[in-house]
Amino acid sequence: MFKIQLLLILLIPAQMFGQYEFKIDGQNFNIPSSVTKKKHIAFENECYQPIYKFKENEKVASIGAGWGINEIIYSLESPKLYFYLEDINAQFLNVSLLEKEIFLLQNRYGKQTKSEFRIYIGDSISTKLPKILFDKILIENSLHEFSNSYEMLCDIEQKLSNNGSLFVSEYISSKPNKRHKGCGKPMFLESELINLFTKHNLILFKKYQPYLKKEDFIVFEFRKKM
């Protein structure tokens, strides 16, 4: 855990470039200004809080968390949570950048987070998360990026509590061989994604559609087969 401190942040005006620029150790990091708007923060919470149903003192792991922006957003409308953020890229997920993001989003939204954040840098076969049982595990739009999904899901399944929930969000294809527009990685068919988790003793509990205008974007909730 780290404590949030008062920080001096270098910001490029949003109206000029549509982004905020952070400078850390001589490197520039750009975050779209749209994700820092109060309206966007409120909207994301309206969409996801009814799905995740966070409860006080829950341990929540986020796999492929990237910048950690989403988790900060959720924390602003949640009771105290313990977030364990994981990614393979330490350039984008690090304490210095996360502190600045929290400072910025708290000020933009006008609320303080009650939650604590921990950072873990994994690799292609392991999350490197501690050997504890998590109440909730999030894999938000990153499953298709896994290069070794079997090994990763073995690791993830072992770290989900028996009564916990694994939430997986993905753009789902209606036909084979479609690819994501951004990264070019193959998209999942719904049956493929569900079968992938069935092999790891995880069964589909419920499906959600967080965005009315994005019918192909689905959140799957899996639970352990008891």
FENJO-V205825 format. One record per helix or strand. SS is the DSSP state (H for helix, E for strand). FROM is the first residue (numbers start at 0). LEN is the number of residues. Records with the same first field share a line. If there is no record, write none. Layout:
SS: FROM-LEN / FROM-LEN
This chain:
H: 13-4 / 32-4 / 37-15 / 68-7 / 94-15 / 142-3 / 148-10 / 189-9
E: 18-6 / 26-6 / 58-5 / 81-6 / 115-6 / 133-7 / 159-14 / 178-1 / 185-1 / 187-2 / 201-7 / 216-8
